[in-house]
Amino acid sequence: MGLYIAGFGVFFLIMGVPIAFALGLTTLFTAMIWARVPMTLIYQQLYQAVDNFVLLAIPLFMLAGDLMLRAGIIDDIIMLCNVLVGRLRGGLAHVNIVASMFFAGITGSAVSDTAALGSVLIPAMRRNGYDADFAVAVTSASSVIGPIIPPSIGMVIYGTVVSVSIGGLFAGGMIPGVLLGLGLMFVAYSISKRRDFGITRVTYTGRELTRILLRSIPALMTPVIILGGIFGGIFTPTEAAGVAVTYSLLIGIFFYRTLDLRNILQAFQESMTLAASVLFIVAVSGPLAWLVAMDQIPQLIANIVTSMTTNPLIVLLLINVFLLLLGSVLDAAVIILIFAPILAPIAVAVGIDPLHFGIVFVLNVIIGLATPPFGMCLFVGASVGAIPVERVMKAILPFVAVEIVVLFLVTYVPDVAMTVPRLFGFAK
C-alpha cells in the first residue's frame, strides 16, 4: 500500500492539484484499490482527525492575532523596537527582526507576520535607502520566528498528532526563538555594515519614551497572559487561546478604541476562512495517516533506519537533512501531519526525548517556510515588496544559513531547548 500512497501523492502534486485535495484523492484512490479498507472507515477517520478539543486553539489563536492587527498594535510594537535597537547599524532591519520576536507572541503564524510587518516595514526600509531584496529577505526570514516563540500553530498541530505536551513544546520554543532573532540580527548587521546602510537617528524625549512604553504594554502583555496561564497550570493551550481572543477584544475596544462591529466581523470571517483551510488539511491527512499506520510503514522505516545505525546523533542528522529538503517544497502543516507520526517513533526508538524531538521537528519545518524554492514566506514577502521572488531567494540565503546553524545547535545541545520545559515541569 505504501507504493500506492507514494505514487498517487507524487502524481497529484505534479499535476498541480492543491495539496489538501491531493492528500484526499491519494487516500481515496488508495482505499479503493486496496479493497480491504471499507470507505466508511475512511469517513470515520476524516471526522476523527478534527474531532479534538485541542485543535480549537488554531482558529482561536488566528482570531486573536487578527483582532490584534485590526486594533492597530503594529505601530506601537515598531515604535518600541525602534527605541530598543533602532540606533544599531542597519537599524530598521533590527527593528524588523525584534518586531517579529514580539509579534510571535501574538499571532503564532509566520505568513501572517510576513504580511503584517512587511506591509509597514518593507516600504519604510526602501524609503530609507535599504535594498529592496534585503528588506524583503529580512522580513521573510525573521517571520519564521513567529511559529517558534509561543504561541505556535505548528506546535499545536504537532502536539495533537504525536501526543506530546503542547505546553512543553511552547516552553521549548522560547530559547531557540530568541537565538534565531539574535542570529538574524548578526547577519543583518554584517550585511548593513558592508553595504553602508544607515542608522536610525531619531531621538526621543523622556515623555515620548514613557508614552511609547505605556502604549506597548497591552501588546506585550498578550504573551505574558497566554504563557503565564499555561505554564502556571491555570488553563490549557486551548483555553489560553480563548483568553487571548477575549483580551484582544477588550484592548481593541476599550484601550485602542479602534475595533468596531465591522472590524470584529471581518476578523471573524477572515480568520475562520484561514483556519478552515488549515483544518481541512488536518482532516484529509487523518485517513492518510491511518492508512500509513495500518500498513505499519512507520515500523518498517524505523526498522530500516535502526538496522543501519542506532546512533541518535546520526539519526538526527539524517532526519534534519530530510526535513530541510522536504520543507523547501511542502507546507509545514502537511509535513507535520504526514511525517511526524512516522519519524517520531524512530527518534524514540534510538533514545531521543520525544519533547526535544518535537521542538527540533517543528523548527525544521518552520525554517522551510523561508527556504527556496517554495517557502511560503518568500512569495508573500516578494508580493508585499513588489519584487521578483528570484531576487528574494538569493538575498535570503545568508539568513537561512544562520537559521540552520541554530537548528543544529538545538539538535545537538538539547539543553538549549529543554531548559525552560524542565524549569516548568514539562520534562525531567
N, C-alpha and C positions, 0 to 999 in steps of 0.2 A: 504493500500500500504506500510505502514511503516514496517509491518511484512515481506513482500516480500523483501524489501531492506535489512533489518537486516539479514534475513535468507540466502539470496543469498550471501551477503557480507561475513558472517561468513563461509559459505560453501567453497567459493573460496579461502579464506585465509587459512583455514585448509588444503585444497588440495595443498597448496603451490604455487598457481598462483601468479605471480608478481603483486604487489599492483596496478599498473596502469591498467593492464588487468583485475584484479579483480573488480576494480571500473567500468570499461567499460562494462564487462559482467553482472555485477549486474544491471546496468542501462538498458542494452539491454533486459535481461530476464524480469525485472520488467515491462518495457514498453510493451513487447509482451503479458504478462499475463494480465496486466491492460489495456485492449484493447481500452480504451478511449483516449490513447495517440498515435497520429499518429507518425510514425517513422520520417517523415520529420521535425517535431518539435525537435526531439532528435538531428538530424543532425544540425539544426539551432543553438541549444544551444551549441553543441560541438564547432562550429565555433565562436560563440559569446563569449564563455568563454575566448578565447585568442585574440579576436579582440579588444584589449585595448592598447592604446599607452603607458600606464604606465608600462605594463609588459615588454616592450622593455628594461627597466632598468635591468632586470635579466640577459640576455645574455651579456649586455654591462659591467655590474659590474664584471661578471665572466671573461670576456675577459681582462678587466683592471687588475684584480688580477693575471691572468695567465701571462700576459706580464710583470708585476712587478716581479713575481717569476723568470721568464726566464732572466730578466735583472740582477738578482743577488743581490737583496736588502737584502736577508735574513741575510747574513754575517754582513752587516752594522748594521742592527737592533739588532742583537745579541751582537755585539761589544758595541753598545751604552747601551744596557740593562746591560751588564757586568760591564760597568763603573758605572751605577746608583745603582745597587743592588747586584752586584757580591760578595761584601765583607760581606754580611749578612750570618748568619748561614744557610747552605743549599743553597749556592749562586746560583748554576746552576738551582735549582728548581725555585728560584725567577726570574732568567733570563728568564726561560721558560714562566712563568706567565706574566711578564711585556712585553715580546716579543709578546705574544698573544694579549695583550691590544693594542700595537702599530699596530700589524698586522691586528687587527679587522677593522681599518680604511682603509684598502686596499682591502681585499677580501670579507668580509661580509659573509663568509661561514665557519662553524665550521669544516666540514670534510676536507676542503682544508687546514685549519690551522693545523689540526692534522697531515696530511700527510706531509706538507711542513716543519713545525718546527720540527715535530717528527723525520724526516729523518736526521736532523742535531743534535738535542739536546738529543734525547734518546741515541744514541751511545756515545755522549760526556759525558753524566751523568754516563753511565755504566763504561766508562774508568776511571772516577774519583771516583769510589767506591760507587756510589748510587745503591741501589737495582733495579733490572730490573722492577719489578712490580710497584715500587714507581715512577720511571721515566716515565713509560707509563701512570700511573694514573694521574700524574701531567699534562702531555701533553694533555691527553684526556679531563680532567676536565676543564683545562684553555681554551681549544678551544671553549667552548660554549660562551665565551665572544665575539667571532667573530660576531655572528649574533645579539648581543645586542648593542654593541658600533657601531654606524652607520659608513658606510652604511650597511644595513641589508636586505638580500634577503627575509627572513621571514617577515619582516615588510612591504616590498613592496607587497608581496602576501596578507598579512592581510589587508593592506590599500585598496587594489584593491577589495577584495571580500566583505568588510564591509563598504566601502566608508568612511574611516577615513583618515585624513590628514597624508600622508606618512612623510612629513617634521616634523609634530608634533610627530609622532612615533620615528623618528630618534632623535629628541631633547630629548624625554623622556627616551631614552635608555642610555644616556650618564652617568648619575649618577649611575643607577643600574649596569652598566658595570664596572665602577670604584670600586663600592662596592664589586662586585663579585671578582675582582682582589685582593683587599685588604683582603677579607675573605679567599681566597685560599692561599695567602701568609702567613696568620696567621697559617693555618693548616700545610702548608709546613714547616714553621719554627718550629712548635711544634714537628712534626714527625722527622725533621732533628736533632733537639736537643736531642730527645730521642734515636735516632739511631746513634748519633755522626757522622752525615755526615759533610763533610769538608766545608771550606770556600775558595772561590777563592782568591788566594793571589797574583794575577798578579797586578803589579804596572805600571802606565803609566806616561811617561814624559809629560811636558806641550805641546810639539809638537805633541805627539801621541794623546793626548786628543783633541787638536784642529783639527787634521786630522779626527778623528772619528766623531766629531760633524759635521764637514763640509760634510763628506761623507753621513751622516744620513739626512741632511736637505732635499734633494729631496724626500726621502721616507716619512718623517714626514709632508711634505707639501701636500701630497695627501689628507688626511682627512681635512686639513685646506681649501684647494680649494673646495672640494666637499661640506663640511658643510657650509663653509662661503658663497658659492654661493647660497645654498638652503635657509639658514636662512636669508641671506641678500635680498632674493627675486630676485636674479639675474637670476637664472634658476630653472627649475623644477627638481625633482629627476631623471627623465629620461634624461633630458639634462645634468644633473650633471654626469650621468654615461657615456654619450658620451664625455664629457670633460675629465673624468678620463681616458678613452681609449686614447684620443689624448695626454694627459700628459704622460701616461705610455710609449707611443711610442717615444715621444720626449726625455725623460730622458734615456730610454733604448738605443736609437740610438746615442744621442749626449753627454750624461753625462757619463753613464756607458760604452757605446760603446760595449755592449755585444749582442744587438739584431741585427740579420741579417734577410734576407728574409726567410730563412729556419725556424728560430725560430718563426718568426711572423706568418708564415703559419701554423706551428704546434700549436701555441697558438690559432689561429682561429679555427682549426679543433677540438682540444680537448675541448675548452670552449663551442663551439657551440654544440658539442655532448652532453656535460653535461647539457647545457641549454635546449636542445631538450627533454631530459629525464624529466626535471622539468616541462617544459611547456606542455608536453604530459599528465602528471598527472593533471595539471591545466585544460587542455582541457576536459579530460574524467570526471573530477569532476564537470564540468559545468552542464551537463544534470542531473547528480545525485542530485546536489544541487537544481536544478529547480524542479525536481520531489518531493523532500522533501518539498520545499516551497509550491508547488501546493497542496500538501496533508495537508498543514497547520500544519505540525509536529512541527515547531518552536513555533507556538502559543499554541499548545497543551501542549508542555513541559513547556512553560512559565506559563500557567495556573495551571499546576500541582505544579510547584515549588512555585509560589506566593500563592497558596491555603494553602501550608504548612507553609510558612514564607515569610514575606516581609522585614525582617531584612537584609540589604545589607552585614553586616559582616558575617552572617551565609551563605548567598548565595555565597559570595566569597570563604568561606571555602569549601563549597561543590564543587564548580567549580574547585578550586585548587586541591583538592584531586582527583577529576575525571580526570583532565588533566594530573596530575603527573602519575597516573596509566596508562592512555592512552599513554602518551609519552614514557613509558618504553617498549612499544610493537609496536608502529606505527611510521612512519616517520613524522617529524614535518610539512612538507608541506601538507601532506594528512590531518592531524588533523586540520590545519588552514582552508583548503578548505572545509572540510565537516562540522566541528563543530563550526567554528567561526560564520557563519550565523545563527546557531541555538542558541548559547549561548549569543551572543552579545545583542539580543533583551531582553533576560531575565535580563541581567545586567542593561540595560537602564530602564527597567520596574520598578526596585527597587531603581532607583535613582543614579546609578553608572555612573560616567563620561565616555563617550564612548572612549575617548583617554586614560584615565587611565586604563580602562579595556583592551584595546588593548595591552598596554605595559605589563600588568600582563599576558595576554593570551600568547603573544609571548615568554616572559620569561619562562613561564611554559613549553611550548613545546620544547624550546631550551634546557632546563635542561634535558629533556628526551633523548637528543642525547648522554648524558654521563651516563644515568641511566640504571643499569642492569634490565632485562637480554638482551635486544635487542638494546640498544643505539648504533647508527652507529659509533660514535667516539670510542667506546670501541673496536670494531672489527678492525677499521683502525689502532688504536694505537697498538693493540696486534699484528697485521700483521707487522707493521713497527718495533716493538720491538722484534719480533720473539719469543713471549712467549704465552702460552695458555691464552685464553680470560678469563677463570675461575679465574686465578690469578689477572687479572686486575679488575674483578668485586669486589673482596674482598678489594683490595687496594684502590679503588676509593670511597668507601662508606663515609669516613670522608669528602672528598671534596664535594660529592653530598649533604651531610648533611648541610654544610655551605652554599651551593648554595640555598638550600630550606629555610634556615634562611633568606637569602637576599630576596628571593621571598616573604616570608610573611611580611618582613619589607616594601617592595614596595607595597604589597597588602593593608596593614592596616595603613600605613603612606603615604597617597597619595602625599604629598609634595615632597617625595623622587623622584618620577617620574615626577611630574608636574611642578616643579620649573623652569626648563630650558624651557619647552614649553611655560609657561606663560611669561617668560623673552623675548622670541622671537615672542610673539603674536599669538601662536597657540592655546592657551587656556586662559580662564578668571580666 
